[in-house]
Amino acid sequence: MEKKIKMESQETVNTPLSAKLPGFVLGWAITDLIFCCLRTFSVLIDALAILGILHSHTINVLFYYLILEMILNLMIVLFGGVTNIMLLCRNAFAVKIAYVSIFFTACSILFSFSQLFIAGSGNETKGSAYFFGKIMGFLAAVCIRCILLSFYWKAISMGKAFFSGLQGSSEAQK
């Protein structure tokens, strides 16, 4: 039994159903799909916060920060979710969409550095243990996100090699 997949060159490639995604790719597709579902709650919380700010009629810097954060999170959820579902369905186009998801995730990580300015604008002194804890927690979160993003990049690279191998084996069969 074979499944037809559209490849980059727009030709149909016959893929045996027995050809399975590498375990690392499959594992990260499932893991990232779960992360995308969890990030959906962040989008909803951001939307509620934006509505609360609009209701209070006090639009400030936080309002614009929340809008940009919600847009980035929404793009990660949409592109990441679609990518992971397409990977699980063994669709080669998922690799191209994954790069868009990776881009928005990297933008979100870079944008999170603006939280340092918001976190540092409180009443605590810059040398206090409380402020130091905020900075260390932020840096730990950014490091974890970068590590997870690098694993996802590796999984997408392996997926690209998998689909390239399928395309190469179908051309050899001709």
Long-range contacts (C-beta under 8 A, 24 or more apart in sequence): 3-90, 5-90, 5-91, 5-92, 5-163, 5-166, 6-91, 6-92, 6-93, 7-92, 7-163, 7-167, 8-92, 8-96, 8-167, 9-167, 13-92, 13-166, 13-167, 13-170, 14-170, 14-173, 15-90, 15-166, 15-170, 19-90, 19-166, 21-87, 21-88, 21-90, 21-159, 21-162, 22-158, 22-159, 22-162, 24-154, 24-155, 24-158, 25-87, 25-155, 25-156, 25-158, 25-159, 25-162, 26-87, 26-88, 27-155, 28-151, 28-152, 28-154, 28-155, 29-83, 29-84, 29-87, 29-88, 29-155, 30-84, 30-88, 32-80, 32-83, 32-84, 32-152, 33-80, 33-81, 33-84, 33-85, 33-88, 35-80, 35-148, 36-76, 36-77, 36-80, 36-81, 36-84, 37-81, 39-73, 39-76, 39-77, 39-80, 40-77, 42-73, 43-70, 43-73, 43-74, 43-77, 46-70, 46-73, 62-118, 65-114, 65-118, 68-111, 69-108, 69-111, 72-104, 72-107, 72-108, 72-111, 73-108, 75-100, 75-101, 75-104, 76-101, 76-104, 76-105, 76-108, 79-104, 80-105, 87-159, 92-163, 92-166, 92-167, 94-159, 95-156, 95-159, 95-160, 95-163, 98-152, 98-156, 98-159, 99-156, 102-149, 102-152, 102-153, 102-156, 105-145, 105-149, 105-152, 106-149, 109-142, 109-145, 109-146, 109-149, 112-138, 112-141, 112-142, 112-145, 113-142
